[in-house]
Amino acid sequence: MRRLLLGLSGLAAAAWAVRDVPVAMGAKARGDRADRVSRSPQFRDGRFHNRARTVQFDQEAGGGLVRELLFGKQQRTPVGEIPVVTPEPPTDDGLFLTWYGHATTLVEIDGARVLFDPVWSERVSPSQLVGPRRLHPMPQPLSEVPDVDAIVISHDHYDHLDLPTVRELVRTQTAPFVVPLGVGAHLERWKVPADRIIELDWEESAEVAGVRLIATAAQHFSGRGFTRDETLWTSWVIAGPTRKVFYTGDSGYFDGYREIGEAHGPFDATLIQVGAYADGWPDIHMTPEHGVAAHVDLQGGLMIPVHWATFKLALHAWTEPADRVWAEAKARDVALAIPRPGERVDVDAPPTVDPWWQTLA
Protein backbone atom coordinates (compact mmCIF):
# COMPACT_ATOMS: atom_id res chain seq x y z
CA MET A 1 0.00 0.00 0.00
CA ARG A 2 2.83 2.37 0.86
CA ARG A 3 4.51 1.72 -2.51
CA LEU A 4 1.16 2.22 -4.24
CA LEU A 5 0.61 5.54 -2.50
CA LEU A 6 4.12 6.69 -3.37
CA GLY A 7 3.58 5.69 -6.97
CA LEU A 8 0.27 7.53 -7.14
CA SER A 9 1.89 10.55 -5.54
CA GLY A 10 4.64 10.52 -8.16
CA LEU A 11 2.12 10.22 -10.96
CA ALA A 12 0.13 13.11 -9.54
CA ALA A 13 3.25 15.26 -9.31
CA ALA A 14 4.18 14.40 -12.89
CA ALA A 15 0.66 15.16 -14.10
CA TRP A 16 0.78 18.52 -12.31
CA ALA A 17 4.10 19.38 -13.94
CA VAL A 18 2.89 18.34 -17.40
CA ARG A 19 -0.42 20.19 -16.98
CA ASP A 20 1.24 23.57 -17.48
CA VAL A 21 3.24 22.62 -20.58
CA PRO A 22 0.70 23.88 -23.16
CA VAL A 23 0.25 27.10 -21.17
CA ALA A 24 4.01 27.59 -20.82
CA MET A 25 4.39 27.45 -24.58
CA GLY A 26 2.46 30.71 -24.72
CA ALA A 27 0.11 32.03 -27.38
CA LYS A 28 0.13 33.56 -30.83
CA ALA A 29 -0.67 37.24 -31.32
CA ARG A 30 -4.24 37.86 -32.42
CA GLY A 31 -6.53 40.78 -33.05
CA ASP A 32 -5.09 44.25 -32.49
CA ARG A 33 -1.81 42.75 -31.29
CA ALA A 34 -1.42 40.77 -34.52
CA ASP A 35 -2.25 43.86 -36.55
CA ARG A 36 0.50 45.77 -34.81
CA VAL A 37 2.96 42.93 -35.36
CA SER A 38 2.14 42.85 -39.08
CA ARG A 39 2.96 46.57 -39.41
CA SER A 40 6.46 46.18 -37.98
CA PRO A 41 9.30 46.86 -40.46
CA GLN A 42 10.92 43.71 -39.02
CA PHE A 43 7.91 41.49 -39.89
CA ARG A 44 7.27 40.00 -43.31
CA ASP A 45 6.19 36.66 -44.77
CA GLY A 46 4.62 35.74 -41.46
CA ARG A 47 7.72 36.10 -39.29
CA PHE A 48 10.18 38.55 -37.79
CA HIS A 49 13.58 38.96 -39.45
CA ASN A 50 17.01 40.17 -38.45
CA ARG A 51 18.27 43.27 -40.16
CA ALA A 52 21.06 41.73 -42.21
CA ARG A 53 20.26 38.05 -42.63
CA THR A 54 18.46 35.03 -41.27
CA VAL A 55 20.51 33.33 -38.58
CA GLN A 56 22.23 30.21 -39.84
CA PHE A 57 23.17 26.91 -38.25
CA ASP A 58 26.29 25.32 -39.70
CA GLN A 59 25.29 21.70 -40.39
CA GLU A 60 28.91 20.56 -40.79
CA ALA A 61 29.82 22.19 -37.49
CA GLY A 62 26.73 20.53 -36.05
CA GLY A 63 28.36 17.16 -36.64
CA GLY A 64 31.31 18.40 -34.61
CA LEU A 65 28.93 19.33 -31.81
CA VAL A 66 27.62 15.78 -31.70
CA ARG A 67 31.18 14.44 -31.49
CA GLU A 68 31.96 16.90 -28.70
CA LEU A 69 28.82 15.88 -26.85
CA LEU A 70 29.79 12.23 -27.02
CA PHE A 71 33.57 12.41 -26.69
CA GLY A 72 34.51 15.93 -25.56
CA LYS A 73 36.44 16.26 -22.32
CA GLN A 74 35.30 19.75 -21.31
CA GLN A 75 34.33 20.24 -17.68
CA ARG A 76 30.82 21.50 -18.39
CA THR A 77 29.67 21.73 -14.79
CA PRO A 78 31.45 23.20 -11.75
CA VAL A 79 33.29 20.72 -9.54
CA GLY A 80 32.01 22.41 -6.36
CA GLU A 81 29.31 24.76 -5.18
CA ILE A 82 29.10 28.09 -6.97
CA PRO A 83 29.47 30.88 -4.39
CA VAL A 84 26.20 32.79 -4.09
CA VAL A 85 25.90 36.17 -2.39
CA THR A 86 22.77 37.50 -0.68
CA PRO A 87 21.96 40.74 -2.53
CA GLU A 88 22.39 44.02 -0.68
CA PRO A 89 19.31 46.20 -0.21
CA PRO A 90 18.80 48.78 -2.95
CA THR A 91 19.34 52.50 -2.47
CA ASP A 92 17.80 55.55 -4.14
CA ASP A 93 20.97 56.94 -5.67
CA GLY A 94 23.97 55.71 -7.64
CA LEU A 95 24.19 53.09 -10.38
CA PHE A 96 24.21 49.46 -9.23
CA LEU A 97 23.88 46.16 -11.08
CA THR A 98 22.96 42.93 -9.28
CA TRP A 99 23.46 39.82 -11.39
CA TYR A 100 21.33 36.93 -10.08
CA GLY A 101 22.73 34.41 -12.56
CA HIS A 102 22.36 33.68 -16.29
CA ALA A 103 20.70 36.82 -17.72
CA THR A 104 18.61 37.87 -14.71
CA THR A 105 19.86 41.25 -13.52
CA LEU A 106 18.50 44.08 -11.37
CA VAL A 107 19.57 47.55 -12.51
CA GLU A 108 19.32 50.47 -10.08
CA ILE A 109 19.59 53.66 -12.10
CA ASP A 110 18.67 57.26 -11.24
CA GLY A 111 16.34 56.10 -8.49
CA ALA A 112 14.53 53.50 -10.61
CA ARG A 113 14.80 49.69 -10.47
CA VAL A 114 14.59 47.61 -13.62
CA LEU A 115 14.59 43.80 -13.55
CA PHE A 116 15.83 42.09 -16.72
CA ASP A 117 14.83 38.60 -17.90
CA PRO A 118 13.79 37.20 -14.50
CA VAL A 119 14.01 33.39 -14.31
CA TRP A 120 13.64 31.77 -10.89
CA SER A 121 12.61 28.26 -11.99
CA GLU A 122 14.76 25.21 -11.40
CA ARG A 123 14.72 24.35 -15.11
CA VAL A 124 14.50 26.39 -18.32
CA SER A 125 11.88 24.36 -20.12
CA PRO A 126 8.11 24.21 -20.61
CA SER A 127 8.20 21.41 -18.01
CA GLN A 128 9.97 21.34 -14.68
CA LEU A 129 10.54 17.59 -15.16
CA VAL A 130 13.01 17.93 -18.05
CA GLY A 131 15.33 20.49 -19.54
CA PRO A 132 18.51 22.31 -18.44
CA ARG A 133 18.68 22.51 -14.66
CA ARG A 134 20.22 25.40 -12.77
CA LEU A 135 23.73 24.94 -11.41
CA HIS A 136 23.31 27.23 -8.42
CA PRO A 137 20.36 28.42 -6.33
CA MET A 138 18.97 31.87 -6.85
CA PRO A 139 20.66 34.29 -4.45
CA GLN A 140 17.32 35.49 -3.12
CA PRO A 141 13.73 34.17 -3.13
CA LEU A 142 11.57 35.98 -5.63
CA SER A 143 9.26 37.07 -2.84
CA GLU A 144 12.16 39.00 -1.26
CA VAL A 145 13.15 40.92 -4.40
CA PRO A 146 12.59 44.63 -3.70
CA ASP A 147 9.82 46.50 -5.47
CA VAL A 148 10.81 47.20 -9.07
CA ASP A 149 9.58 49.82 -11.52
CA ALA A 150 9.78 47.71 -14.68
CA ILE A 151 10.21 44.06 -15.66
CA VAL A 152 11.94 43.92 -19.04
CA ILE A 153 12.11 40.86 -21.32
CA SER A 154 14.56 40.50 -24.22
CA HIS A 155 12.84 37.62 -26.05
CA ASP A 156 10.64 34.61 -25.43
CA HIS A 157 13.10 31.72 -25.07
CA TYR A 158 12.63 29.72 -21.87
CA ASP A 159 15.86 30.89 -20.26
CA HIS A 160 14.64 34.50 -20.53
CA LEU A 161 10.85 34.27 -20.17
CA ASP A 162 9.63 31.89 -17.47
CA LEU A 163 5.96 31.14 -16.74
CA PRO A 164 6.22 30.41 -12.98
CA THR A 165 8.36 33.51 -12.45
CA VAL A 166 5.89 35.69 -14.36
CA ARG A 167 3.00 34.35 -12.33
CA GLU A 168 4.80 35.15 -9.09
CA LEU A 169 5.76 38.63 -10.29
CA VAL A 170 2.12 39.32 -11.14
CA ARG A 171 1.25 38.39 -7.57
CA THR A 172 4.09 40.14 -5.72
CA GLN A 173 4.89 43.18 -7.89
CA THR A 174 2.91 45.97 -9.57
CA ALA A 175 5.47 46.94 -12.23
CA PRO A 176 4.69 46.75 -15.95
CA PHE A 177 6.21 44.11 -18.20
CA VAL A 178 8.08 45.84 -21.05
CA VAL A 179 8.50 43.33 -23.86
CA PRO A 180 9.19 42.97 -27.60
CA LEU A 181 6.34 42.86 -30.10
CA GLY A 182 4.26 39.69 -29.90
CA VAL A 183 5.47 38.62 -26.45
CA GLY A 184 2.41 40.26 -24.94
CA ALA A 185 0.34 37.35 -26.29
CA HIS A 186 2.22 34.96 -24.00
CA LEU A 187 1.71 37.27 -21.03
CA GLU A 188 -1.97 37.70 -21.82
CA ARG A 189 -2.44 33.92 -21.77
CA TRP A 190 -0.65 33.85 -18.42
CA LYS A 191 -3.17 36.29 -16.93
CA VAL A 192 -0.93 39.34 -16.82
CA PRO A 193 -3.29 42.34 -16.69
CA ALA A 194 -3.47 44.23 -19.98
CA ASP A 195 -2.52 47.50 -18.29
CA ARG A 196 0.76 45.91 -17.17
CA ILE A 197 1.90 44.92 -20.70
CA ILE A 198 3.93 47.35 -22.83
CA GLU A 199 5.06 45.99 -26.22
CA LEU A 200 7.73 47.73 -28.26
CA ASP A 201 9.30 47.46 -31.69
CA TRP A 202 12.95 48.33 -32.34
CA GLU A 203 13.65 52.01 -31.63
CA GLU A 204 10.36 52.44 -29.79
CA SER A 205 10.50 53.44 -26.14
CA ALA A 206 8.52 53.73 -22.93
CA GLU A 207 9.14 55.93 -19.92
CA VAL A 208 8.84 54.31 -16.51
CA ALA A 209 9.73 55.93 -13.17
CA GLY A 210 11.75 58.66 -14.88
CA VAL A 211 13.88 56.38 -17.07
CA ARG A 212 13.41 55.63 -20.74
CA LEU A 213 13.47 52.00 -21.90
CA ILE A 214 14.38 51.79 -25.58
CA ALA A 215 14.05 48.56 -27.56
CA THR A 216 17.02 48.23 -29.89
CA ALA A 217 18.12 45.70 -32.48
CA ALA A 218 19.64 42.28 -31.80
CA GLN A 219 20.55 39.35 -34.05
CA HIS A 220 18.78 36.27 -32.78
CA PHE A 221 15.51 34.35 -33.16
CA SER A 222 12.49 33.46 -31.04
CA GLY A 223 9.97 30.73 -30.35
CA ARG A 224 8.70 28.54 -27.52
CA GLY A 225 7.22 25.70 -29.57
CA PHE A 226 7.40 24.30 -33.07
CA THR A 227 7.26 27.63 -34.89
CA ARG A 228 9.92 30.31 -34.89
CA ASP A 229 10.16 34.07 -35.12
CA GLU A 230 6.53 34.99 -34.48
CA THR A 231 7.71 37.32 -31.70
CA LEU A 232 10.47 39.90 -31.79
CA TRP A 233 13.84 39.78 -29.98
CA THR A 234 15.53 42.91 -28.67
CA SER A 235 18.45 44.47 -26.89
CA TRP A 236 17.68 47.30 -24.46
CA VAL A 237 18.85 50.79 -23.61
CA ILE A 238 18.02 52.16 -20.15
CA ALA A 239 18.45 55.91 -20.26
CA GLY A 240 18.00 57.83 -17.04
CA PRO A 241 18.39 61.58 -16.52
CA THR A 242 22.10 61.14 -15.75
CA ARG A 243 23.12 57.50 -16.41
CA LYS A 244 22.80 54.89 -19.18
CA VAL A 245 23.00 51.09 -19.27
CA PHE A 246 22.81 48.70 -22.22
CA TYR A 247 21.74 45.04 -22.22
CA THR A 248 22.39 42.86 -25.29
CA GLY A 249 19.80 40.17 -24.67
CA ASP A 250 20.88 37.21 -26.80
CA SER A 251 22.60 38.05 -30.06
CA GLY A 252 25.29 37.21 -32.50
CA TYR A 253 27.87 39.92 -33.08
CA PHE A 254 26.73 42.39 -35.75
CA ASP A 255 27.32 45.94 -36.91
CA GLY A 256 24.21 47.12 -35.14
CA TYR A 257 26.17 47.56 -31.91
CA ARG A 258 28.23 50.35 -33.39
CA GLU A 259 25.08 52.05 -34.63
CA ILE A 260 23.40 51.70 -31.22
CA GLY A 261 26.49 53.17 -29.56
CA GLU A 262 26.44 56.13 -31.93
CA ALA A 263 22.70 56.70 -31.50
CA HIS A 264 22.28 56.05 -27.78
CA GLY A 265 25.72 55.86 -26.15
CA PRO A 266 28.05 56.20 -24.48
CA PHE A 267 26.96 53.85 -21.69
CA ASP A 268 28.10 53.83 -18.10
CA ALA A 269 27.77 50.03 -18.06
CA THR A 270 26.86 47.16 -20.35
CA LEU A 271 25.41 43.72 -19.66
CA ILE A 272 26.86 41.54 -22.41
CA GLN A 273 25.93 37.97 -23.35
CA VAL A 274 29.13 35.88 -23.45
CA GLY A 275 28.05 32.27 -22.86
CA ALA A 276 26.28 29.38 -24.64
CA TYR A 277 28.20 29.85 -27.89
CA ALA A 278 29.43 27.32 -30.43
CA ASP A 279 31.16 27.27 -33.79
CA GLY A 280 27.92 26.15 -35.40
CA TRP A 281 25.85 29.18 -34.41
CA PRO A 282 27.95 32.37 -34.51
CA ASP A 283 24.88 34.31 -35.70
CA ILE A 284 22.94 33.41 -32.54
CA HIS A 285 25.23 33.86 -29.51
CA MET A 286 28.41 35.88 -29.16
CA THR A 287 31.71 34.43 -28.10
CA PRO A 288 33.45 36.22 -25.21
CA GLU A 289 35.73 38.00 -27.69
CA HIS A 290 32.72 39.19 -29.68
CA GLY A 291 31.13 40.33 -26.43
CA VAL A 292 34.10 42.58 -25.67
CA ALA A 293 34.02 43.90 -29.25
CA ALA A 294 30.31 44.70 -28.82
CA HIS A 295 31.07 46.56 -25.59
CA VAL A 296 33.71 48.65 -27.38
CA ASP A 297 31.33 49.34 -30.28
CA LEU A 298 28.68 50.48 -27.81
CA GLN A 299 31.08 52.93 -26.17
CA GLY A 300 30.63 51.13 -22.88
CA GLY A 301 32.24 51.98 -19.57
CA LEU A 302 32.07 48.98 -17.22
CA MET A 303 31.32 45.60 -18.80
CA ILE A 304 29.54 42.84 -16.89
CA PRO A 305 29.29 39.47 -18.69
CA VAL A 306 26.00 37.60 -18.42
CA HIS A 307 24.37 34.47 -19.86
CA TRP A 308 26.86 32.06 -18.33
CA ALA A 309 27.41 30.00 -15.14
CA THR A 310 23.78 29.12 -14.35
CA PHE A 311 22.50 26.70 -17.00
CA LYS A 312 24.41 24.26 -19.21
CA LEU A 313 23.24 25.37 -22.67
CA ALA A 314 26.33 24.62 -24.79
CA LEU A 315 29.31 22.29 -24.87
CA HIS A 316 32.10 24.64 -23.87
CA ALA A 317 33.74 24.28 -20.45
CA TRP A 318 31.85 25.90 -17.60
CA THR A 319 34.63 28.39 -16.81
CA GLU A 320 35.56 29.17 -20.41
CA PRO A 321 33.33 32.24 -20.93
CA ALA A 322 34.75 33.98 -17.85
CA ASP A 323 38.35 33.05 -18.65
CA ARG A 324 38.11 34.23 -22.24
CA VAL A 325 36.23 37.45 -21.52
CA TRP A 326 38.73 38.37 -18.79
CA ALA A 327 41.69 37.79 -21.13
CA GLU A 328 40.09 39.76 -23.97
CA ALA A 329 39.08 42.62 -21.69
CA LYS A 330 42.67 42.94 -20.47
CA ALA A 331 43.96 42.83 -24.05
CA ARG A 332 41.61 45.64 -25.10
CA ASP A 333 41.86 47.66 -21.87
CA VAL A 334 38.16 47.25 -21.07
CA ALA A 335 36.92 47.80 -17.51
CA LEU A 336 35.37 44.51 -16.37
CA ALA A 337 33.53 43.12 -13.35
CA ILE A 338 32.70 39.42 -13.00
CA PRO A 339 30.47 39.24 -9.93
CA ARG A 340 29.34 36.16 -8.07
CA PRO A 341 25.61 35.48 -8.43
CA GLY A 342 23.82 37.96 -6.18
CA GLU A 343 26.78 40.34 -5.86
CA ARG A 344 25.76 44.00 -6.21
CA VAL A 345 28.23 45.99 -8.31
CA ASP A 346 28.69 49.72 -7.79
CA VAL A 347 29.42 50.94 -11.32
CA ASP A 348 31.28 53.95 -9.95
CA ALA A 349 33.50 51.80 -7.71
CA PRO A 350 33.58 48.31 -9.24
CA PRO A 351 35.52 45.51 -7.59
CA THR A 352 38.69 44.23 -9.20
CA VAL A 353 38.23 40.91 -10.93
CA ASP A 354 38.58 38.00 -8.50
CA PRO A 355 38.72 34.73 -10.50
CA TRP A 356 36.39 32.93 -8.10
CA TRP A 357 35.18 30.59 -10.86
CA GLN A 358 38.62 29.09 -11.46
CA THR A 359 38.53 27.09 -8.22
CA LEU A 360 35.51 25.24 -9.67
CA ALA A 361 37.19 24.17 -12.92
C-alpha positions as CSV (number, residue, x, y, z in Angstrom):
1,M,0.0,0.0,0.0
2,R,2.8,2.4,0.9
3,R,4.5,1.7,-2.5
4,L,1.2,2.2,-4.2
5,L,0.6,5.5,-2.5
6,L,4.1,6.7,-3.4
7,G,3.6,5.7,-7.0
8,L,0.3,7.5,-7.1
9,S,1.9,10.6,-5.5
10,G,4.6,10.5,-8.2
11,L,2.1,10.2,-11.0
12,A,0.1,13.1,-9.5
13,A,3.3,15.3,-9.3
14,A,4.2,14.4,-12.9
15,A,0.7,15.2,-14.1
16,W,0.8,18.5,-12.3
17,A,4.1,19.4,-13.9
18,V,2.9,18.3,-17.4
19,R,-0.4,20.2,-17.0
20,D,1.2,23.6,-17.5
21,V,3.2,22.6,-20.6
22,P,0.7,23.9,-23.2
23,V,0.3,27.1,-21.2
24,A,4.0,27.6,-20.8
25,M,4.4,27.4,-24.6
26,G,2.5,30.7,-24.7
27,A,0.1,32.0,-27.4
28,K,0.1,33.6,-30.8
29,A,-0.7,37.2,-31.3
30,R,-4.2,37.9,-32.4
31,G,-6.5,40.8,-33.0
32,D,-5.1,44.2,-32.5
33,R,-1.8,42.8,-31.3
34,A,-1.4,40.8,-34.5
35,D,-2.3,43.9,-36.6
36,R,0.5,45.8,-34.8
37,V,3.0,42.9,-35.4
38,S,2.1,42.9,-39.1
39,R,3.0,46.6,-39.4
40,S,6.5,46.2,-38.0
41,P,9.3,46.9,-40.5
42,Q,10.9,43.7,-39.0
43,F,7.9,41.5,-39.9
44,R,7.3,40.0,-43.3
45,D,6.2,36.7,-44.8
46,G,4.6,35.7,-41.5
47,R,7.7,36.1,-39.3
48,F,10.2,38.5,-37.8
49,H,13.6,39.0,-39.5
50,N,17.0,40.2,-38.5
51,R,18.3,43.3,-40.2
52,A,21.1,41.7,-42.2
53,R,20.3,38.1,-42.6
54,T,18.5,35.0,-41.3
55,V,20.5,33.3,-38.6
56,Q,22.2,30.2,-39.8
57,F,23.2,26.9,-38.3
58,D,26.3,25.3,-39.7
59,Q,25.3,21.7,-40.4
60,E,28.9,20.6,-40.8
61,A,29.8,22.2,-37.5
62,G,26.7,20.5,-36.0
63,G,28.4,17.2,-36.6
64,G,31.3,18.4,-34.6
65,L,28.9,19.3,-31.8
66,V,27.6,15.8,-31.7
67,R,31.2,14.4,-31.5
68,E,32.0,16.9,-28.7
69,L,28.8,15.9,-26.9
70,L,29.8,12.2,-27.0
71,F,33.6,12.4,-26.7
72,G,34.5,15.9,-25.6
73,K,36.4,16.3,-22.3
74,Q,35.3,19.7,-21.3
75,Q,34.3,20.2,-17.7
76,R,30.8,21.5,-18.4
77,T,29.7,21.7,-14.8
78,P,31.5,23.2,-11.7
79,V,33.3,20.7,-9.5
80,G,32.0,22.4,-6.4
81,E,29.3,24.8,-5.2
82,I,29.1,28.1,-7.0
83,P,29.5,30.9,-4.4
84,V,26.2,32.8,-4.1
85,V,25.9,36.2,-2.4
86,T,22.8,37.5,-0.7
87,P,22.0,40.7,-2.5
88,E,22.4,44.0,-0.7
89,P,19.3,46.2,-0.2
90,P,18.8,48.8,-3.0
91,T,19.3,52.5,-2.5
92,D,17.8,55.5,-4.1
93,D,21.0,56.9,-5.7
94,G,24.0,55.7,-7.6
95,L,24.2,53.1,-10.4
96,F,24.2,49.5,-9.2
97,L,23.9,46.2,-11.1
98,T,23.0,42.9,-9.3
99,W,23.5,39.8,-11.4
100,Y,21.3,36.9,-10.1
101,G,22.7,34.4,-12.6
102,H,22.4,33.7,-16.3
103,A,20.7,36.8,-17.7
104,T,18.6,37.9,-14.7
105,T,19.9,41.3,-13.5
106,L,18.5,44.1,-11.4
107,V,19.6,47.5,-12.5
108,E,19.3,50.5,-10.1
109,I,19.6,53.7,-12.1
110,D,18.7,57.3,-11.2
111,G,16.3,56.1,-8.5
112,A,14.5,53.5,-10.6
113,R,14.8,49.7,-10.5
114,V,14.6,47.6,-13.6
115,L,14.6,43.8,-13.5
116,F,15.8,42.1,-16.7
117,D,14.8,38.6,-17.9
118,P,13.8,37.2,-14.5
119,V,14.0,33.4,-14.3
120,W,13.6,31.8,-10.9
121,S,12.6,28.3,-12.0
122,E,14.8,25.2,-11.4
123,R,14.7,24.3,-15.1
124,V,14.5,26.4,-18.3
125,S,11.9,24.4,-20.1
126,P,8.1,24.2,-20.6
127,S,8.2,21.4,-18.0
128,Q,10.0,21.3,-14.7
129,L,10.5,17.6,-15.2
130,V,13.0,17.9,-18.1
131,G,15.3,20.5,-19.5
132,P,18.5,22.3,-18.4
133,R,18.7,22.5,-14.7
134,R,20.2,25.4,-12.8
135,L,23.7,24.9,-11.4
136,H,23.3,27.2,-8.4
137,P,20.4,28.4,-6.3
138,M,19.0,31.9,-6.9
139,P,20.7,34.3,-4.4
140,Q,17.3,35.5,-3.1
141,P,13.7,34.2,-3.1
142,L,11.6,36.0,-5.6
143,S,9.3,37.1,-2.8
144,E,12.2,39.0,-1.3
145,V,13.2,40.9,-4.4
146,P,12.6,44.6,-3.7
147,D,9.8,46.5,-5.5
148,V,10.8,47.2,-9.1
149,D,9.6,49.8,-11.5
150,A,9.8,47.7,-14.7
151,I,10.2,44.1,-15.7
152,V,11.9,43.9,-19.0
153,I,12.1,40.9,-21.3
154,S,14.6,40.5,-24.2
155,H,12.8,37.6,-26.1
156,D,10.6,34.6,-25.4
157,H,13.1,31.7,-25.1
158,Y,12.6,29.7,-21.9
159,D,15.9,30.9,-20.3
160,H,14.6,34.5,-20.5
161,L,10.8,34.3,-20.2
162,D,9.6,31.9,-17.5
163,L,6.0,31.1,-16.7
164,P,6.2,30.4,-13.0
165,T,8.4,33.5,-12.5
166,V,5.9,35.7,-14.4
167,R,3.0,34.4,-12.3
168,E,4.8,35.1,-9.1
169,L,5.8,38.6,-10.3
170,V,2.1,39.3,-11.1
171,R,1.3,38.4,-7.6
172,T,4.1,40.1,-5.7
173,Q,4.9,43.2,-7.9
174,T,2.9,46.0,-9.6
175,A,5.5,46.9,-12.2
176,P,4.7,46.7,-16.0
177,F,6.2,44.1,-18.2
178,V,8.1,45.8,-21.0
179,V,8.5,43.3,-23.9
180,P,9.2,43.0,-27.6
181,L,6.3,42.9,-30.1
182,G,4.3,39.7,-29.9
183,V,5.5,38.6,-26.4
184,G,2.4,40.3,-24.9
185,A,0.3,37.4,-26.3
186,H,2.2,35.0,-24.0
187,L,1.7,37.3,-21.0
188,E,-2.0,37.7,-21.8
189,R,-2.4,33.9,-21.8
190,W,-0.6,33.8,-18.4
191,K,-3.2,36.3,-16.9
192,V,-0.9,39.3,-16.8
193,P,-3.3,42.3,-16.7
194,A,-3.5,44.2,-20.0
195,D,-2.5,47.5,-18.3
196,R,0.8,45.9,-17.2
197,I,1.9,44.9,-20.7
198,I,3.9,47.4,-22.8
199,E,5.1,46.0,-26.2
200,L,7.7,47.7,-28.3
201,D,9.3,47.5,-31.7
202,W,12.9,48.3,-32.3
203,E,13.6,52.0,-31.6
204,E,10.4,52.4,-29.8
205,S,10.5,53.4,-26.1
206,A,8.5,53.7,-22.9
207,E,9.1,55.9,-19.9
208,V,8.8,54.3,-16.5
209,A,9.7,55.9,-13.2
210,G,11.8,58.7,-14.9
211,V,13.9,56.4,-17.1
212,R,13.4,55.6,-20.7
213,L,13.5,52.0,-21.9
214,I,14.4,51.8,-25.6
215,A,14.1,48.6,-27.6
216,T,17.0,48.2,-29.9
217,A,18.1,45.7,-32.5
218,A,19.6,42.3,-31.8
219,Q,20.6,39.3,-34.1
220,H,18.8,36.3,-32.8
221,F,15.5,34.3,-33.2
222,S,12.5,33.5,-31.0
223,G,10.0,30.7,-30.4
224,R,8.7,28.5,-27.5
225,G,7.2,25.7,-29.6
226,F,7.4,24.3,-33.1
227,T,7.3,27.6,-34.9
228,R,9.9,30.3,-34.9
229,D,10.2,34.1,-35.1
230,E,6.5,35.0,-34.5
231,T,7.7,37.3,-31.7
232,L,10.5,39.9,-31.8
233,W,13.8,39.8,-30.0
234,T,15.5,42.9,-28.7
235,S,18.4,44.5,-26.9
236,W,17.7,47.3,-24.5
237,V,18.8,50.8,-23.6
238,I,18.0,52.2,-20.2
239,A,18.5,55.9,-20.3
240,G,18.0,57.8,-17.0
241,P,18.4,61.6,-16.5
242,T,22.1,61.1,-15.8
243,R,23.1,57.5,-16.4
244,K,22.8,54.9,-19.2
245,V,23.0,51.1,-19.3
246,F,22.8,48.7,-22.2
247,Y,21.7,45.0,-22.2
248,T,22.4,42.9,-25.3
249,G,19.8,40.2,-24.7
250,D,20.9,37.2,-26.8
251,S,22.6,38.1,-30.1
252,G,25.3,37.2,-32.5
253,Y,27.9,39.9,-33.1
254,F,26.7,42.4,-35.8
255,D,27.3,45.9,-36.9
256,G,24.2,47.1,-35.1
257,Y,26.2,47.6,-31.9
258,R,28.2,50.3,-33.4
259,E,25.1,52.1,-34.6
260,I,23.4,51.7,-31.2
261,G,26.5,53.2,-29.6
262,E,26.4,56.1,-31.9
263,A,22.7,56.7,-31.5
264,H,22.3,56.1,-27.8
265,G,25.7,55.9,-26.1
266,P,28.0,56.2,-24.5
267,F,27.0,53.8,-21.7
268,D,28.1,53.8,-18.1
269,A,27.8,50.0,-18.1
270,T,26.9,47.2,-20.4
271,L,25.4,43.7,-19.7
272,I,26.9,41.5,-22.4
273,Q,25.9,38.0,-23.4
274,V,29.1,35.9,-23.4
275,G,28.0,32.3,-22.9
276,A,26.3,29.4,-24.6
277,Y,28.2,29.9,-27.9
278,A,29.4,27.3,-30.4
279,D,31.2,27.3,-33.8
280,G,27.9,26.2,-35.4
281,W,25.9,29.2,-34.4
282,P,28.0,32.4,-34.5
283,D,24.9,34.3,-35.7
284,I,22.9,33.4,-32.5
285,H,25.2,33.9,-29.5
286,M,28.4,35.9,-29.2
287,T,31.7,34.4,-28.1
288,P,33.5,36.2,-25.2
289,E,35.7,38.0,-27.7
290,H,32.7,39.2,-29.7
291,G,31.1,40.3,-26.4
292,V,34.1,42.6,-25.7
293,A,34.0,43.9,-29.2
294,A,30.3,44.7,-28.8
295,H,31.1,46.6,-25.6
296,V,33.7,48.7,-27.4
297,D,31.3,49.3,-30.3
298,L,28.7,50.5,-27.8
299,Q,31.1,52.9,-26.2
300,G,30.6,51.1,-22.9
301,G,32.2,52.0,-19.6
302,L,32.1,49.0,-17.2
303,M,31.3,45.6,-18.8
304,I,29.5,42.8,-16.9
305,P,29.3,39.5,-18.7
306,V,26.0,37.6,-18.4
307,H,24.4,34.5,-19.9
308,W,26.9,32.1,-18.3
309,A,27.4,30.0,-15.1
310,T,23.8,29.1,-14.3
311,F,22.5,26.7,-17.0
312,K,24.4,24.3,-19.2
313,L,23.2,25.4,-22.7
314,A,26.3,24.6,-24.8
315,L,29.3,22.3,-24.9
316,H,32.1,24.6,-23.9
317,A,33.7,24.3,-20.5
318,W,31.8,25.9,-17.6
319,T,34.6,28.4,-16.8
320,E,35.6,29.2,-20.4
321,P,33.3,32.2,-20.9
322,A,34.8,34.0,-17.8
323,D,38.4,33.1,-18.6
324,R,38.1,34.2,-22.2
325,V,36.2,37.4,-21.5
326,W,38.7,38.4,-18.8
327,A,41.7,37.8,-21.1
328,E,40.1,39.8,-24.0
329,A,39.1,42.6,-21.7
330,K,42.7,42.9,-20.5
331,A,44.0,42.8,-24.0
332,R,41.6,45.6,-25.1
333,D,41.9,47.7,-21.9
334,V,38.2,47.2,-21.1
335,A,36.9,47.8,-17.5
336,L,35.4,44.5,-16.4
337,A,33.5,43.1,-13.3
338,I,32.7,39.4,-13.0
339,P,30.5,39.2,-9.9
340,R,29.3,36.2,-8.1
341,P,25.6,35.5,-8.4
342,G,23.8,38.0,-6.2
343,E,26.8,40.3,-5.9
344,R,25.8,44.0,-6.2
345,V,28.2,46.0,-8.3
346,D,28.7,49.7,-7.8
347,V,29.4,50.9,-11.3
348,D,31.3,54.0,-9.9
349,A,33.5,51.8,-7.7
350,P,33.6,48.3,-9.2
351,P,35.5,45.5,-7.6
352,T,38.7,44.2,-9.2
353,V,38.2,40.9,-10.9
354,D,38.6,38.0,-8.5
355,P,38.7,34.7,-10.5
356,W,36.4,32.9,-8.1
357,W,35.2,30.6,-10.9
358,Q,38.6,29.1,-11.5
359,T,38.5,27.1,-8.2
360,L,35.5,25.2,-9.7
361,A,37.2,24.2,-12.9
